[in-house]
Amino acid sequence: MNVRTTTALAASSGPAYRLQLVFDAGPTMTMWRPLLRRLRQSLTQAGSFQSVSVSVLKADGTLRGSRIEDDRTVTLVVSDCSGPQWFSGQAAERWYGTLRRWARVRPVAVVQPLPERMWQRTAMPGTPGRICAPTPGAPNPALRFTPYDGAPQPVPDSIPVPVLESSTLWLENWFTLISGSGQADVPGAVAFLPPAHAVAPPEGAVSPADLSAEELVLRFRATASPEAFRLAGHLAVGVPCLPVMRLVQDAVEAEPCPSHLAEVILSGVLRAVPGAPGSYVFREGVGALLLRTVANGAFARTADLLMRSGTALADTAEGRFALVSEDGQRRLRRA
């Protein structure tokens, strides 16, 4: 993402706001840390805010880092809205309590790194429409939202929260909303915070742990982009930790897109394991099935990349297989 100078705020004659960036450090967000750095740098350089601070939303629903509690604060939450603190449980109750408390007294929005077509799978799906703020700096309950498609009305006392793509146009529309003179009216998307409880998983949702390997792969193939499904086959050649997955993606895609990797991570074919952030394993049987989607020549190129990289890291003959998955090693032995 390349955020230009935010002219909407720079030109505003309203009060100078303090910006609180809240980064979700849940298990699905490790890959988006570079986005936080770029966003913070761009918004700081733009000079549109009196200050830019960062807090971290932990997976247990608590916050770490700088907190600003005054009426000149605006908050952007950077999250894929897919971690445990976004769904039912103690972590979610803590987090939603904080989010509702902020949104009642200040402008709050979510910056969603996933593409809009994937939002329906998250806790904050967002409905497209027009958002109107009666005054600059209006808190979220004061926002008026008109959906484009006549979507059902939210439950009483729900709080509207703008959901933004991590792009210049979406951010500038939100800046116009919070800083414009008179009644600002902008296009956007809104999700609604329920009044007293956390968001429940989608109705009919099935835990990946309850599905067979075949069902997981078929479900993923039915909903994933072609690029993400192709990438998943190549990721199964290697050990699915984030640095290795990025290495493979850089080799497989001419223009690597973070959202393709995010599709794989959020699909349920992987599960997080203890260790460094971004450590995963394929669920039982899934890696072998995904490898079947990779042609022999493409498999050989990805395996060669991983073996060369493994040798460079370990500098031993055994090290050449350090980055190759067990399923990948079995296919190599059969070749």
C-alpha positions in Angstrom: 0.0 0.0 0.0 1.2 3.5 -0.9 -0.6 6.1 1.1 -0.3 9.6 -0.4 -0.4 12.8 1.7 -3.8 12.8 3.2 -5.0 16.1 1.8 -8.4 15.8 3.3 -7.0 16.3 6.8 -4.2 18.6 5.8 -6.7 21.1 4.4 -9.1 20.8 7.3 -9.6 23.8 9.5 -10.9 21.6 12.3 -9.0 20.4 15.4 -5.7 18.6 15.2 -6.4 15.0 15.9 -4.2 12.4 17.6 -4.2 9.1 15.7 -4.1 5.8 17.6 -3.1 2.9 15.4 -4.1 -0.4 16.9 -2.4 -3.4 15.4 -4.0 -6.8 15.9 -1.3 -9.3 16.9 -3.5 -12.3 16.7 -2.3 -15.6 15.1 -3.4 -14.7 11.6 -1.8 -11.2 11.5 2.0 -11.8 11.4 2.2 -11.4 7.7 0.7 -7.9 7.9 3.3 -6.3 10.1 5.0 -4.6 7.1 1.6 -3.0 6.3 1.5 -1.5 9.8 5.0 -0.1 9.3 4.1 1.5 5.9 0.9 2.9 7.2 2.4 4.4 10.3 5.3 5.9 8.3 3.0 7.4 5.6 0.5 8.9 8.1 3.3 10.4 10.2 5.0 11.9 7.1 1.7 13.3 5.9 1.7 15.6 9.0 -2.1 15.5 9.1 -2.2 14.4 12.8 -0.8 15.9 15.9 0.7 12.6 16.7 0.6 8.9 15.6 0.9 6.2 18.3 0.7 2.4 18.1 -1.1 0.0 20.4 -1.1 -3.8 20.1 -4.2 -5.9 20.4 -3.2 -9.2 21.8 -4.9 -12.5 21.2 -6.2 -12.5 24.7 -8.2 -9.4 24.0 -6.0 -7.0 26.0 -4.0 -4.0 24.7 -0.3 -3.2 25.0 1.5 0.0 24.2 0.4 3.7 24.0 -3.2 4.6 24.8 -4.8 7.9 24.2 -8.0 8.8 26.0 -9.3 12.2 25.0 -11.9 13.8 22.7 -9.3 14.6 20.0 -8.3 11.0 19.4 -9.3 9.0 16.3 -8.6 5.2 16.1 -7.7 3.0 13.2 -7.6 -0.8 14.0 -5.4 -2.7 11.6 -6.9 -6.2 11.5 -8.1 -9.1 9.4 -10.9 -9.6 12.0 -10.2 -13.3 12.0 -8.4 -14.1 15.2 -9.9 -15.5 18.4 -10.4 -12.1 20.0 -13.0 -11.3 17.3 -15.3 -14.2 18.1 -17.1 -15.5 21.1 -15.1 -16.1 24.3 -13.4 -14.2 27.1 -10.8 -12.6 24.8 -13.6 -11.4 22.5 -15.6 -10.0 25.5 -12.6 -8.0 26.6 -11.8 -6.7 23.1 -15.4 -5.8 22.2 -15.8 -4.0 25.5 -12.8 -1.8 24.6 -13.9 -1.3 21.0 -17.4 -0.2 22.0 -16.1 2.1 24.7 -13.9 3.9 22.1 -16.5 4.0 19.4 -19.1 5.7 21.7 -16.9 8.7 22.2 -14.6 9.0 19.2 -14.2 8.1 15.5 -13.1 4.5 15.1 -12.6 2.5 11.9 -11.0 -0.8 10.9 -8.3 -1.0 8.2 -8.8 -4.5 6.6 -5.8 -5.8 4.8 -7.8 -8.6 3.1 -9.5 -7.8 -0.2 -13.2 -6.9 0.1 -14.3 -10.1 -1.5 -13.0 -12.0 1.6 -14.6 -9.8 4.2 -17.7 -12.0 4.5 -15.6 -14.7 6.1 -14.5 -12.3 9.0 -16.2 -11.0 12.1 -16.6 -7.5 10.5 -17.9 -8.2 7.0 -18.9 -4.7 6.1 -21.9 -3.6 4.0 -21.3 -1.1 1.1 -23.2 2.2 1.1 -23.0 5.9 2.0 -21.7 7.1 5.4 -22.6 10.5 6.7 -21.1 12.3 9.7 -23.1 15.3 11.1 -20.0 17.1 12.5 -16.2 16.8 12.3 -14.9 14.2 14.8 -18.3 12.7 15.4 -18.3 9.5 17.4 -19.5 6.4 15.6 -23.0 6.3 17.1 -23.7 9.6 15.3 -22.9 8.2 11.9 -25.7 7.7 9.5 -25.4 4.8 7.1 -27.4 4.1 3.9 -26.7 0.7 2.3 -26.7 0.5 -1.4 -28.6 -2.8 -1.6 -31.2 -2.3 1.2 -29.5 -4.7 3.6 -31.4 -5.7 6.8 -31.3 -3.2 9.6 -28.9 -3.9 12.5 -30.1 -4.8 15.9 -31.0 -1.8 18.1 -28.1 0.0 19.8 -25.5 -1.5 17.5 -22.6 0.9 16.7 -21.6 1.4 13.0 -17.9 1.0 12.3 -16.4 1.9 8.9 -14.3 -0.9 7.4 -11.6 0.3 5.0 -9.5 -1.3 2.4 -5.8 -0.5 3.0 -5.7 1.9 0.1 -5.3 5.6 -0.3 -8.9 6.2 -1.7 -10.6 4.4 1.2 -8.4 6.1 3.8 -9.0 9.6 2.3 -12.8 9.0 2.3 -12.6 8.2 6.0 -10.4 11.3 6.6 -13.0 13.4 4.8 -15.7 11.9 7.1 -14.0 12.8 10.3 -12.6 16.2 9.3 -15.0 17.7 6.8 -16.9 20.9 7.5 -20.6 20.5 7.7 -22.2 17.1 6.9 -19.6 14.9 5.3 -21.1 12.1 3.1 -18.7 9.5 1.6 -18.9 6.0 0.0 -17.7 3.2 2.2 -18.5 0.0 4.0 -19.8 -0.4 7.5 -20.0 -3.3 10.0 -22.0 -3.1 13.2 -20.8 -3.7 16.7 -23.6 -5.6 18.7 -24.6 -3.8 21.9 -23.4 -6.3 24.5 -21.8 -9.4 23.2 -19.1 -10.5 20.8 -19.7 -11.6 17.2 -20.6 -15.2 16.8 -19.1 -17.3 14.1 -21.2 -17.4 10.9 -24.4 -19.5 11.1 -23.6 -23.1 9.9 -19.9 -22.6 10.2 -18.0 -25.8 10.6 -14.6 -26.1 12.4 -11.8 -27.2 10.1 -10.9 -29.8 12.8 -14.3 -31.5 12.0 -13.6 -31.9 8.3 -11.6 -34.5 6.5 -8.5 -33.6 4.4 -10.6 -34.1 1.2 -13.4 -31.9 2.5 -10.9 -29.2 3.5 -9.2 -29.1 0.1 -12.5 -29.2 -1.8 -13.9 -26.4 0.3 -10.8 -24.3 -0.2 -10.8 -24.9 -3.9 -14.5 -23.8 -4.1 -13.9 -20.5 -2.5 -10.2 -19.6 -3.2 -8.9 -17.5 -6.0 -7.0 -19.6 -8.7 -3.8 -17.9 -7.6 -4.2 -18.9 -3.9 -5.1 -22.5 -4.7 -2.1 -22.8 -7.0 0.1 -21.2 -4.4 -1.2 -23.7 -1.7 0.1 -26.6 -3.7 3.6 -25.1 -3.9 3.5 -24.2 -0.2 2.9 -27.9 0.6 6.3 -28.7 -0.9 7.9 -26.8 2.0 7.7 -26.3 5.7 4.7 -23.9 6.2 6.3 -21.2 8.3 5.9 -17.7 7.2 9.5 -17.0 6.0 9.5 -20.2 3.9 6.0 -19.5 2.5 7.1 -16.0 1.5 10.2 -17.5 -0.2 8.0 -19.9 -2.2 5.5 -17.2 -3.1 8.2 -14.9 -4.4 9.4 -17.7 -6.7 6.0 -18.8 -7.8 4.2 -15.5 -8.5 5.4 -12.9 -10.9 3.9 -10.2 -8.7 3.4 -11.7 -5.2 0.2 -10.6 -3.6 -0.2 -10.8 0.2 -3.9 -11.5 -0.1 -3.2 -14.8 -1.9 -1.1 -16.0 1.0 -3.7 -14.8 3.4 -6.3 -16.9 1.6 -4.2 -20.0 2.3 -3.6 -19.1 5.9 -7.2 -18.3 6.7 -8.7 -21.2 4.7 -8.5 -23.8 7.4 -6.0 -26.1 5.6 -3.3 -24.9 8.0 -3.3 -24.8 11.8 -1.0 -22.6 14.0 1.6 -24.4 16.1 3.8 -23.2 19.0 7.0 -21.5 18.0 7.9 -18.3 16.2 4.9 -16.1 15.0 3.8 -17.5 11.7 4.5 -21.1 12.4 1.9 -23.6 10.9 1.4 -27.2 9.8 -0.9 -28.5 7.2 -3.8 -30.5 8.7 -3.5 -34.2 8.5 -3.5 -35.4 4.9 -4.0 -32.0 3.4 -0.4 -31.4 2.3 -0.3 -34.7 0.3 -3.5 -33.8 -1.4 -2.4 -30.3 -2.3 0.9 -31.7 -3.7 -1.1 -33.7 -6.3 -2.2 -30.4 -7.8 1.5 -29.5 -8.7 2.9 -30.7 -12.0 6.2 -32.5 -11.9 8.3 -29.7 -13.4 6.8 -27.1 -11.2 7.3 -29.3 -8.1 11.0 -29.9 -9.1 11.6 -26.1 -9.4 10.1 -25.4 -6.0 11.8 -28.3 -4.3 15.1 -27.2 -5.8 14.7 -23.7 -4.5 14.0 -25.0 -1.0 16.9 -27.4 -1.0 19.3 -24.7 -2.2 18.0 -22.4 0.5 18.2 -25.1 3.2 21.8 -25.9 2.3 22.7 -22.2 2.5 21.1 -21.8 5.9 22.5 -25.0 7.5 25.6 -25.4 5.4 25.4 -29.2 5.6 24.2 -32.0 3.4 21.3 -32.8 5.7 20.4 -29.1 5.8 19.2 -29.2 2.2 16.0 -30.9 3.3 15.4 -28.5 6.3 12.9 -26.4 4.4 11.2 -29.3 2.6 8.1 -30.8 4.1 7.8 -34.5 4.9 5.2 -34.8 2.1 7.6 -33.0 -0.2 10.5 -35.3 0.8 8.3 -38.4 0.1 7.6 -37.1 -3.4 11.2 -36.5 -4.0 12.1 -40.0 -3.1 9.5 -41.4 -5.5 10.8 -39.2 -8.4 
